[in-house]
Amino acid sequence: MELYRKSASQLAAMLRSKEVSAVEIARETLARIEAAEPAVDAFLSVNAEAALTQAAEVDRKLAAGEAVGALAGIPVAVKDNICTKGTATTCASKILEHFAPPYNATVVEKLLAADAILPGKVNMDEFAMGGSCENSAFKATKNPWDTTRVPGGSSGGSAASVAACEVPLSLGSDTGGSVRCPAGLCGIVGLKPTYGAVSRFGLVAFASSLDQIGPMARTVDDAALLFSVICGQDAAHDATSKPYAFSGIEEMRDCKGLRIGVPAEYFGEGVSDEVKAAVRKAVDDYRAMGAEIVELSLPSTPYALSAYYIISSAEASSNLARYDGVKYGYSGRRDGSLNDLYLTTRSEGFGKEVKRRIMLGTYVLSSGYYDAYYKRAKMLQRMIAREFSDAFERCDIIVTPTTPATAFGLGEKLGDPLAMYASDICTTTVNIAGLPALSVPCGFDAAGLPIGMQLIGPKWSEAKLLGAAKCYETAKGGFAVKEM
């Protein structure tokens, strides 16, 4: 039956009509993971026993006529920086290689309450720092469209597992584009929600003021389904979360009356001609569907990448100070001084990119440099948020490329951190401003690699964003399965 090709919405309908059982879905999912993993390397751990036990419980509830959750029987992969009780949560780092949290993240509790099946944890750039999923301490994940290329990062395992049809849904985290960029490079849908829409409790912190958990899927409907389960206030655990009742995708039979802003700064130097052409073609498609196109300028955009790396690295240097070899995680030399313990723990436990960002963050927060770097970056953050606010007085959503180019080769940018950082030029502004945005496939380059289009909206506009994305997806045909 090739259930692995089905969307989450299709599987849910088949389960309720008794065409298939949850155990059958789980078994085929595990078989697909086993078949695809040698080529893709998306999963860091697979828990077949737990997945089958969860599936059997769903079947029991259905047989007994009991109510089941919105994700009953649907497999969901979880990024390995989201805590799962009693099973490894490594952040793809040696320093947490053997760490098993004593609690679940709020989003994991919500998945379990919705009767989802959790087959395992997926790979990522270490502590979510990277744009290629090559900075993992354990392995590099490959892009299912071309396994000599990267899937993007840091949620590369989340994106690749969905694109390779190992699972229909996954959770990633997005600090500067880490859901949207791999979604764009792997040809799937990835949503970065409004900051505060989803609880961050149990998400291992990178940059707390920017981090947000988001859904990844092969269709807009599926992304909306997963978002509906994980969103909402978590007053007990996350003071930054807000009351939010997501009522579903805003219905758009066409795009008449929708005002779409197109900012010139996102189509300039550094963005490939093929990506520009594909996104411009998508904008023309929206115009043909009745949308009004508004040309915009967001003049602070060229400076956003610098501000992002200053702010995120500063917060990372503070958040990662907890890994000292004393309380939990990898522990270094214990036969010397306390400083020796700290030095060996962090030198041996962290990878190069994590060390690089800790050093940068410590530098910009240090006496004599705080005003010159961090303070100015925070001022620019307010300017960027204000420019978006002004722009949304003229338009409903903004359309840009998701990434400046399609997937690059494995190892191609590892020796050039600045080139790697430039992969985020289209996405970091969204996190800085705390806005929602999603990536949806909009075409392919000459090599057959996916191109992603980014839709950005005002805070709490996920329903409209998803509606606009679904309108385009319906018109253009949606996700194409890559044979492997």
C-alpha positions as CSV (number, residue, x, y, z in Angstrom):
1,M,0.0,0.0,0.0
2,E,3.1,2.3,0.4
3,L,1.6,4.1,3.4
4,Y,4.9,6.1,3.7
5,R,3.8,8.1,0.7
6,K,0.6,9.3,2.4
7,S,0.2,12.6,4.1
8,A,-0.7,12.8,7.8
9,S,-4.2,14.0,6.9
10,Q,-4.6,11.0,4.5
11,L,-3.4,8.5,7.2
12,A,-5.7,10.0,9.8
13,A,-8.7,9.5,7.5
14,M,-7.6,6.0,6.6
15,L,-7.2,5.1,10.3
16,R,-10.7,6.4,11.2
17,S,-12.3,4.6,8.4
18,K,-10.5,1.4,9.5
19,E,-8.7,1.0,6.1
20,V,-5.5,0.7,8.1
21,S,-4.4,0.2,11.8
22,A,-2.0,2.4,13.7
23,V,0.3,-0.6,14.2
24,E,0.4,-1.1,10.4
25,I,1.3,2.6,10.0
26,A,4.0,2.3,12.6
27,R,5.5,-0.9,11.1
28,E,5.6,0.6,7.6
29,T,7.2,3.8,9.0
30,L,9.9,1.8,10.8
31,A,10.5,-0.3,7.6
32,R,10.8,2.9,5.5
33,I,13.3,4.4,8.1
34,E,15.4,1.2,7.9
35,A,15.4,1.3,4.1
36,A,16.1,5.1,3.7
37,E,18.6,5.7,6.5
38,P,21.7,4.3,4.9
39,A,21.4,7.0,2.2
40,V,19.8,9.9,4.3
41,D,21.2,9.6,7.9
42,A,18.4,11.6,9.3
43,F,17.8,9.7,12.6
44,L,20.1,9.7,15.6
45,S,18.0,7.2,17.4
46,V,15.0,5.0,16.6
47,N,12.8,3.5,19.3
48,A,10.8,0.8,17.5
49,E,9.4,-0.8,20.7
50,A,8.0,2.5,22.0
51,A,6.5,3.4,18.6
52,L,4.7,0.0,18.3
53,T,3.5,0.3,21.9
54,Q,2.0,3.7,21.2
55,A,0.4,2.5,18.0
56,A,-1.1,-0.5,19.8
57,E,-2.7,1.8,22.4
58,V,-4.2,3.9,19.6
59,D,-5.7,0.8,18.1
60,R,-7.1,-0.3,21.5
61,K,-8.8,3.1,22.0
62,L,-10.3,3.0,18.5
63,A,-11.6,-0.6,19.0
64,A,-13.1,0.4,22.3
65,G,-14.8,3.4,20.9
66,E,-12.8,5.8,23.0
67,A,-11.9,9.3,21.9
68,V,-8.5,9.7,20.3
69,G,-6.3,12.8,19.6
70,A,-5.9,14.8,16.5
71,L,-2.6,13.0,15.6
72,A,-3.8,9.5,16.5
73,G,-1.5,6.9,14.8
74,I,0.5,9.6,13.0
75,P,4.4,9.3,13.2
76,V,6.2,12.5,14.2
77,A,10.0,12.7,14.2
78,V,11.4,15.0,17.0
79,K,14.6,17.1,16.7
80,D,17.2,16.0,19.2
81,N,17.3,19.3,21.1
82,I,13.7,18.7,22.3
83,C,13.6,16.8,25.6
84,T,12.1,13.3,25.7
85,K,11.8,11.7,29.1
86,G,14.1,8.8,29.6
87,T,15.5,8.7,26.1
88,A,18.6,10.5,24.8
89,T,18.5,14.2,24.0
90,T,21.9,14.9,22.7
91,C,21.6,18.2,20.7
92,A,24.0,16.3,18.4
93,S,26.8,17.1,20.8
94,K,29.4,14.9,22.6
95,I,28.8,17.0,25.7
96,L,25.2,15.5,26.0
97,E,25.8,12.2,24.3
98,H,24.5,10.2,27.2
99,F,22.0,12.7,28.6
100,A,18.5,11.3,29.1
101,P,16.1,14.1,30.5
102,P,13.9,13.3,33.5
103,Y,10.9,15.1,31.8
104,N,9.3,15.7,28.4
105,A,9.2,19.0,26.6
106,T,5.7,20.6,26.6
107,V,5.4,20.0,22.8
108,V,6.3,16.3,23.4
109,E,3.6,16.0,26.1
110,K,1.1,17.6,23.6
111,L,2.1,15.1,20.9
112,L,1.6,12.2,23.3
113,A,-1.8,13.6,24.5
114,A,-2.8,13.8,20.8
115,D,-1.9,10.1,20.4
116,A,1.0,10.7,18.0
117,I,3.6,8.0,17.4
118,L,7.2,9.0,18.1
119,P,9.6,6.7,16.2
120,G,12.8,8.5,17.2
121,K,15.0,11.6,17.4
122,V,16.6,13.2,14.4
123,N,19.9,14.8,13.6
124,M,20.8,18.5,13.7
125,D,23.7,20.9,13.8
126,E,25.2,20.8,17.3
127,F,23.1,22.9,19.7
128,A,21.3,24.2,16.6
129,M,24.3,26.1,15.4
130,G,24.8,25.7,11.7
131,G,23.1,25.8,8.3
132,S,24.0,22.4,6.8
133,C,23.4,19.6,9.4
134,E,27.2,18.9,9.1
135,N,28.1,20.2,12.5
136,S,26.7,17.2,14.3
137,A,29.1,15.3,16.5
138,F,27.7,12.0,15.2
139,K,27.1,12.2,11.4
140,A,26.1,14.5,8.5
141,T,22.6,14.2,7.2
142,K,22.1,14.2,3.4
143,N,19.5,15.8,1.2
144,P,17.1,13.2,-0.2
145,W,17.0,15.1,-3.5
146,D,20.8,14.6,-3.9
147,T,22.7,12.8,-1.3
148,T,25.9,14.5,-2.2
149,R,24.3,17.8,-0.9
150,V,23.3,19.2,2.5
151,P,19.7,19.3,3.7
152,G,20.2,22.6,5.4
153,G,20.2,23.3,9.1
154,S,20.0,23.2,11.8
155,S,16.9,21.1,11.6
156,G,18.3,19.1,8.7
157,G,17.3,15.8,10.1
158,S,13.8,17.0,10.6
159,A,13.5,18.1,7.0
160,A,15.3,15.1,5.5
161,S,13.1,12.6,7.4
162,V,10.0,14.2,5.9
163,A,11.4,14.7,2.4
164,A,12.5,11.1,2.3
165,C,9.0,10.0,3.4
166,E,10.4,8.3,6.5
167,V,7.7,10.2,8.5
168,P,4.9,12.5,7.4
169,L,5.6,15.1,10.2
170,S,8.5,16.4,12.2
171,L,9.3,19.0,14.8
172,G,12.3,21.4,14.3
173,S,13.5,24.5,16.0
174,D,14.1,27.9,14.4
175,T,16.5,30.5,15.8
176,G,17.4,32.2,12.5
177,G,15.8,30.1,9.9
178,S,16.5,26.6,11.1
179,V,13.0,25.3,10.2
180,R,12.5,27.3,7.0
181,C,15.9,26.9,5.4
182,P,16.0,23.1,5.5
183,A,12.4,23.0,4.5
184,G,13.3,25.1,1.4
185,L,16.3,23.1,0.5
186,C,14.4,19.8,0.9
187,G,11.2,20.9,-0.9
188,I,8.8,20.6,2.0
189,V,6.7,23.0,4.2
190,G,8.2,24.5,7.3
191,L,6.5,26.9,9.7
192,K,8.3,29.2,12.1
193,P,5.5,30.4,14.4
194,T,5.1,33.8,16.1
195,Y,7.5,34.0,19.1
196,G,5.5,32.9,22.1
197,A,2.9,30.8,20.1
198,V,4.6,27.5,21.1
199,S,6.1,26.7,24.5
200,R,9.9,26.5,24.6
201,F,9.9,24.4,27.8
202,G,12.1,21.4,27.2
203,L,13.7,22.9,24.1
204,V,17.5,23.0,24.9
205,A,18.3,26.7,24.6
206,F,20.5,28.3,22.0
207,A,19.3,31.9,21.9
208,S,16.2,32.2,24.2
209,S,14.8,35.4,22.7
210,L,14.9,34.0,19.2
211,D,14.3,30.2,19.5
212,Q,10.9,28.8,18.4
213,I,9.7,25.2,17.8
214,G,7.9,24.7,14.5
215,P,6.2,22.0,12.4
216,M,7.6,20.5,9.2
217,A,5.4,18.5,6.7
218,R,4.9,17.6,3.1
219,T,1.7,19.6,2.8
220,V,0.3,22.9,4.2
221,D,-2.7,21.1,5.7
222,D,-0.3,18.7,7.6
223,A,1.8,21.6,8.9
224,A,-1.3,23.3,10.1
225,L,-2.5,20.1,11.8
226,L,0.8,19.7,13.7
227,F,0.8,23.4,14.6
228,S,-2.7,23.2,16.0
229,V,-1.6,20.5,18.4
230,I,1.6,22.2,19.7
231,C,0.6,25.8,20.0
232,G,-0.9,27.6,23.0
233,Q,0.1,29.1,26.3
234,D,2.2,27.1,28.8
235,A,1.8,29.4,31.9
236,A,3.3,26.8,34.2
237,H,6.6,26.4,32.4
238,D,7.2,29.2,29.8
239,A,6.5,32.8,30.8
240,T,7.1,34.0,27.2
241,S,4.3,31.8,25.8
242,K,1.0,33.6,25.1
243,P,-2.6,32.5,25.0
244,Y,-3.2,31.5,21.4
245,A,-6.2,29.7,19.9
246,F,-5.3,28.7,16.3
247,S,-8.6,28.2,14.6
248,G,-7.2,26.5,11.4
249,I,-6.2,27.6,8.0
250,E,-7.9,30.7,6.7
251,E,-9.9,29.6,3.7
252,M,-9.0,31.3,0.4
253,R,-10.7,29.9,-2.7
254,D,-8.5,32.4,-4.6
255,C,-6.3,35.3,-3.6
256,K,-8.5,38.2,-4.5
257,G,-8.0,41.0,-2.0
258,L,-4.8,39.6,-0.6
259,R,-2.0,42.2,-0.6
260,I,1.4,40.7,-1.1
261,G,4.5,42.8,-0.4
262,V,7.7,42.1,-2.3
263,P,10.8,43.8,-0.6
264,A,13.6,44.7,-3.1
265,E,16.3,43.9,-0.6
266,Y,15.6,40.2,-0.7
267,F,16.2,40.0,-4.4
268,G,19.6,41.6,-4.6
269,E,23.2,40.6,-4.4
270,G,23.9,37.2,-2.9
271,V,20.6,35.6,-4.1
272,S,21.0,33.3,-7.1
273,D,19.3,34.2,-10.4
274,E,17.5,30.8,-10.4
275,V,16.0,31.4,-7.0
276,K,15.0,35.0,-7.8
277,A,13.3,33.8,-11.0
278,A,11.4,31.0,-9.3
279,V,10.1,33.3,-6.5
280,R,9.3,36.1,-8.9
281,K,7.3,33.5,-11.0
282,A,5.4,32.5,-7.8
283,V,4.6,36.2,-7.2
284,D,3.3,36.4,-10.7
285,D,1.2,33.3,-10.0
286,Y,-0.3,35.0,-7.0
287,R,-1.1,38.1,-9.2
288,A,-2.8,35.8,-11.6
289,M,-4.9,34.4,-8.8
290,G,-6.1,37.9,-7.9
291,A,-3.6,39.1,-5.3
292,E,-2.4,42.7,-5.3
293,I,1.4,43.0,-5.5
294,V,3.0,45.8,-3.5
295,E,6.7,46.7,-4.0
296,L,8.4,47.4,-0.7
297,S,11.6,48.4,0.9
298,L,13.0,47.1,4.2
299,P,16.2,49.2,4.4
300,S,17.7,47.6,7.5
301,T,17.7,44.1,5.9
302,P,21.4,44.2,4.8
303,Y,22.5,44.6,8.4
304,A,20.2,42.0,9.9
305,L,22.6,39.1,9.6
306,S,25.3,40.9,11.6
307,A,22.7,41.8,14.3
308,Y,21.4,38.2,14.4
309,Y,24.8,36.7,14.9
310,I,25.7,39.2,17.7
311,I,22.5,38.7,19.6
312,S,22.3,34.9,19.1
313,S,25.9,34.3,20.0
314,A,25.7,36.5,23.1
315,E,22.7,34.5,24.3
316,A,24.4,31.2,23.4
317,S,27.5,32.1,25.4
318,S,25.3,32.6,28.5
319,N,23.0,29.6,27.9
320,L,25.9,27.1,27.3
321,A,27.7,28.2,30.4
322,R,25.7,25.5,32.2
323,Y,27.8,22.8,30.6
324,D,30.6,22.7,33.1
325,G,31.2,19.0,33.7
326,V,29.8,19.2,37.2
327,K,26.0,18.7,37.1
328,Y,25.3,16.6,34.0
329,G,26.7,15.7,30.6
330,Y,30.3,15.0,29.6
331,S,32.9,15.7,32.2
332,G,36.5,16.4,31.5
333,R,39.6,16.1,33.6
334,R,38.9,15.8,37.4
335,D,42.4,15.5,38.8
336,G,43.3,19.2,38.5
337,S,41.7,22.5,39.4
338,L,38.1,23.5,38.8
339,N,39.4,25.6,35.9
340,D,41.0,22.5,34.4
341,L,37.6,20.7,34.7
342,Y,35.9,23.5,32.9
343,L,38.6,23.8,30.2
344,T,38.7,20.1,29.4
345,T,35.0,19.6,29.5
346,R,34.2,22.4,27.1
347,S,37.3,21.8,24.9
348,E,36.5,18.1,24.4
349,G,32.7,18.3,24.6
350,F,31.9,21.1,22.2
351,G,32.5,21.2,18.5
352,K,34.3,23.9,16.5
353,E,31.2,25.9,15.5
354,V,29.8,25.9,19.1
355,K,33.1,27.1,20.4
356,R,33.3,29.8,17.7
357,R,29.9,31.2,18.7
358,I,30.6,31.0,22.5
359,M,33.8,33.0,21.9
360,L,32.0,35.6,19.7
361,G,29.2,35.9,22.2
362,T,31.5,36.3,25.2
363,Y,33.5,39.0,23.2
364,V,30.4,41.1,22.3
365,L,29.2,41.0,25.9
366,S,32.6,41.9,27.5
367,S,33.5,45.2,29.1
368,G,34.4,47.8,26.4
369,Y,32.6,46.0,23.6
370,Y,29.1,45.7,24.9
371,D,28.1,49.2,23.7
372,A,29.9,48.9,20.4
373,Y,28.3,45.5,19.4
374,Y,25.5,44.1,21.5
375,K,23.8,47.3,22.3
376,R,23.8,48.4,18.7
377,A,22.5,45.1,17.6
378,K,19.6,45.4,20.0
379,M,18.9,48.9,18.6
380,L,18.9,47.5,15.1
381,Q,16.5,44.8,16.2
382,R,13.9,47.4,17.2
383,M,14.4,49.2,13.8
384,I,13.8,45.9,11.9
385,A,10.6,45.2,13.9
386,R,9.4,48.7,13.2
387,E,10.1,48.5,9.5
388,F,8.1,45.2,9.3
389,S,5.3,46.9,11.3
390,D,5.2,49.8,8.8
391,A,5.3,47.4,5.8
392,F,2.2,45.4,7.1
393,E,0.2,48.6,7.0
394,R,0.5,48.3,3.2
395,C,0.3,44.6,2.8
396,D,-1.1,41.4,4.4
397,I,1.9,39.2,3.9
398,I,5.5,39.5,2.5
399,V,7.0,37.1,0.0
400,T,10.8,36.5,-0.3
401,P,13.1,33.6,-1.2
402,T,13.7,31.2,1.7
403,T,17.4,30.7,0.9
404,P,19.7,32.6,-1.4
405,A,20.6,29.4,-3.3
406,T,19.6,25.7,-3.6
407,A,21.4,23.0,-1.6
408,F,25.2,23.1,-1.8
409,G,27.6,20.2,-1.6
410,L,28.6,18.3,1.5
411,G,31.8,19.8,2.9
412,E,31.6,22.8,0.4
413,K,31.3,25.5,3.1
414,L,32.7,23.9,6.2
415,G,35.9,25.7,5.9
416,D,34.2,29.1,5.3
417,P,32.0,30.0,8.3
418,L,31.0,33.4,6.8
419,A,29.7,31.7,3.6
420,M,27.7,29.3,5.8
421,Y,26.3,32.2,7.8
422,A,25.2,33.9,4.6
423,S,22.7,31.0,4.0
424,D,20.5,32.7,6.6
425,I,20.3,36.2,4.9
426,C,16.6,35.8,4.0
427,T,15.3,34.4,7.3
428,T,17.1,36.0,10.3
429,T,14.9,39.2,10.2
430,V,11.8,37.1,11.0
431,N,13.3,35.8,14.3
432,I,14.7,39.3,15.2
433,A,11.2,40.7,14.8
434,G,9.4,37.8,16.4
435,L,7.2,37.2,13.4
436,P,5.6,34.1,11.9
437,A,6.9,32.8,8.5
438,L,6.8,29.6,6.5
439,S,8.6,28.1,3.5
440,V,6.7,26.4,0.8
441,P,8.1,24.8,-2.4
442,C,7.9,27.0,-5.5
443,G,10.0,25.2,-8.1
444,F,13.3,23.6,-9.0
445,D,16.7,24.7,-10.3
446,A,18.4,23.4,-13.4
447,A,19.9,20.5,-11.4
448,G,16.5,19.4,-10.1
449,L,17.0,20.8,-6.6
450,P,14.0,22.3,-4.7
451,I,13.6,26.1,-4.3
452,G,11.6,27.5,-1.4
453,M,9.5,30.6,-1.1
454,Q,9.1,32.3,2.2
455,L,5.8,33.9,3.3
456,I,6.1,36.3,6.3
457,G,3.1,37.8,8.2
458,P,2.4,40.0,11.2
459,K,2.4,38.5,14.7
460,W,-0.4,35.9,15.2
461,S,-1.2,35.7,11.5
462,E,-0.5,31.9,11.0
463,A,-4.0,31.3,9.8
464,K,-3.6,33.8,6.9
465,L,-0.1,32.7,6.1
466,L,-1.1,29.0,5.9
467,G,-4.2,30.0,3.9
468,A,-2.0,31.9,1.3
469,A,0.4,29.0,1.2
470,K,-2.4,26.5,0.6
471,C,-3.9,28.6,-2.1
472,Y,-0.5,28.5,-3.9
473,E,0.1,24.8,-3.2
474,T,-3.4,23.9,-4.6
475,A,-2.8,25.9,-7.7
476,K,0.7,24.5,-8.4
477,G,0.4,20.9,-7.2
478,G,2.4,20.8,-3.9
479,F,5.1,18.4,-2.8
480,A,6.8,16.0,-5.3
481,V,7.9,12.7,-3.8
482,K,11.6,12.0,-4.5
483,E,12.2,8.4,-5.4
484,M,15.2,6.9,-3.5
